[in-house]
Amino acid sequence: MRVGLEAFLMLGAALFACGLYGAVSKRSAVQVLMSLELMALAVNLNLMAFARFRTPEIMTGWYFTLFAMVVSAAEVGMGLALVLAIYRRARTSEVSSLTELKG
Amino acid sequence: MSMNWVLLIPVLPVVSFLVITPLPRATRNRILWLPVATMSTSLVLAIAALMKVWPGGHGEEPVWQLSWRFATLGGQSLSMGFALDPVAAAVLVVVTVVATCVMVYSLGYMHRDGRVGWYYAVVSLFTSAMLVLVLSSDLLLTFAMWELMGLSSYLLIGFWYELEAPRKASQKAFLTTRVGDLGFLLALFVIYANCGTFELHEVLGAAAGWAPGVAALVAGGLLWAAMGKSAQMPLHVWLPDAMAGPTPASALIHAATMVAAGVFVVARTLPIFELAPGVMTVMLVVGATTAVAGGLLAAVQHDVKKVLAYSTISQLGLMFVALGAGSAVAALFHLTTHAFFKSLLFLGAGVIIHAAHTQDMREMGGLRKHLPITTATFTVGALALAGVFPLAGFFSKDEIVTVLLHEHHYVALGAVLFASGLTAFYVTRLWFRVFSGPEQSEELHEGHRSMVAPMVLLAVITALAGFASPSFAEFMGHEGKWPELSVALLSTAVAAVGIGTGWWFYGRRSVVVNTQVWKRRFSYGYHALAQKLYFDLTYDVLFVKGYFRLSEAASGFDGTVVDGAVNGAAKTYVAATGASDGFDRHVVDGAVNGTASFARLVGFAFRRIQTGRLQSYQRLVVGALVVLMLVLIVTRGA
């Protein structure tokens, strides 16, 4: 049988849901970052799937995905730097203890 | 030749009033020569005016007249008019002579007073007003001067305003004469409504065409006003109290001139009275009653000036009797002679009071030896008042008696003769009590030259004026004649009886009559007289107490109804403000505060979710997203 667009979208949705769950529920800031990456990957997967099945004749989707991955890499770099800075300041990297924005 | 210089006669004194009044007190007191000089000039001019009018008797047309319009009200013009006729000329001379004498006399009498300058200013103002009144040919002007004299009289009675009696007397005089003045106003209204003018000549000309009631109303009003001004019963009560003023002012105002103004105005308007016989009868009755009652009251007074005041009331009553009998000439002649001898008596009384340091006759006596000139002049005045031949009072009183005889007013005649007898009695009583008997004091001194000279002049005039009787009548345009012998004998007999009785009571050296016995014998009558015939008492009960009761009622009305209304309004307003305040506080502020507290409440509620935990925000965002997506799906699906 042939793997269709729907299968990729289902996989992307599952990945996104996993990432969302992780981002919302994980305590460690590193884990949250990883979950965010998972969600970004799900989006990239969807982008690739649409590009493959809907507009195979142009390369826009491919390039865009490539750019998005580059941006994600930079994002992770900066996110990790932030996590380090937070850890230095608060002596913890648990997201639930960072409540300085409390109103 | 223009005779407008006549206008200077009243203008000169008012000029000195206007010059003196604004000056500081010390300067005022130093320029007393000014009012005396202006008044003397007025006297000279008045005599010149008399010469111009002489020999008089020329009917209706005045020798000089002047009139100008001073205001136009609603198309009606009001004018001031002056006219010089024989009556005016004669009274001008009387007023200026007496005023000049009084002013010269006051130089000596008032020189120690600190406010003598003001005294002279007011006397000048008064004289000016009197002179304008005499010259006025316009009833509105007459009324204005009438009131101005009332004001000057008020100021002079209350001259020593630091004492209580003058203060009260001045108010009493002003208010009592004001009661009379209402009659004048009423008469003026009726005259203007019927004639449209106040010009005396036109009014008298038009009067004949009036309805009978109108003439009676005008005459009644004028009579009432004259009764107030000339102190006729029942409006006489102010004059005895007015003696609280300076004695020379009493001589001028309350003996010679102002009180005679009532007689003068009635004499001027006598044609109107003749159209109302009822009013004439009333005038006769009022005059006769006042003449008798004034004489009786004078007989029981102990104060020298009060004797003279009641005497003035009585003599003015005689003038009203003459007017009531229709003889303006007799009234005016008695006015003239009375002005001279009564002011002479008052000036003499001033010297007596200065010498004896009291006004009470019971504390006087034996002044004859120390005050020879005053005694002589006073005796002339007293005999003239008593009506002894050949002094002025004899002729003028006889003229009144003659008129009454000819007009057949026998009751009034009896009253006049009785009053004459009383006059002779009380003046004799006064004379013996003051001048004879044991001396009461050693330090008596004759008055200053400036006081004696005017008295001598007035005494000479008093002694001689009577002989002018026929020429006075001719001057006024009437038939002049000497008193009939029978009348002369009758009145001389009456005077002799009066003087004899007075001598029997007070003059005999051998037998001292115990007046206490006589007082007890006629205790009711004496008590009534001592209480001034209860006039003051009645007025006190009726008007003063009544006024107080009215005031209390008004005060009660004010306290309950008016104040209640005001307070009620205030309370209503307070309540309304309270409501407004409540509205403001609860509704307006409530809306503002409510908005604020709603915002706070919302903030309070929502700060719960501001945990600071990013993940919880995230959850909310995801939850919201899910909800929105479900909504989208459901609505799309539908």
Interface residues (C-beta under 8 A of the other chain):
Chain A: L20 A23 V24 S25 V32 V95 S96 L98 T99 E100 L101 K102 G103
Chain B: F606 R607 Q610 T611 G612 R613 L614 Q615 Q618 R619 V622
